[in-house]
């Protein structure tokens, strides 16, 4: 499951949420610090791990 990073517009806390791709559009995400839903997604680095050997 991917991890998405968000930043709260009210308190400026950056936090991560792990959820299924299918749940991303339906999720009601709120800030863990202040509880507000005024959040923005932050683009972050990612890595891919496959079972294929080079």
N, C-alpha and C positions, 0 to 999 in steps of 0.2 A: 504494500500500500504506500502511496506517495505521502510525503510530508509537505504541507503547505505553510508558508510563513505569512503572517499578517502583522500590521501595525495599527494600534488604536489611535484614532484621530483626537480623542479626548485627553488621554493620559500619556500618549506616546510610547506605550509599552509594545515591544516586539515579541511575538510568541508564535509557536509552531503547533499545528494541528495535523495529526495523521488520520486520514480517512480514505475510503474507497473513491475512485474516480467518479463512479456513478452517484455517490452521495454529495459530491462537491456542489452541484447546482442547487440541491434541496437543503443544504445545511444552514442552520440558524446559528451562526458563530457569534460569540460575544467575548469581550475582553475578560481574561481571568482576573485582572487587577480591579477594574472599576465596574465591570458588568455591562458596559454600553455595547451597542451593536454597530456603532459608527467606526467600522474598520476598513482598511484597504489591504489588498494583497501585495506582498513584497516579493519581487523576483529575486531568487537566490540560486546559488550553484547547486548542481545535482550530479550524481554519478550513476552509471549504469553497470550492472553486474550481470553477465550472462554465463551460461554453462559451457559455451563454446570456447575451445582452446585455440590459441593462435599459433 
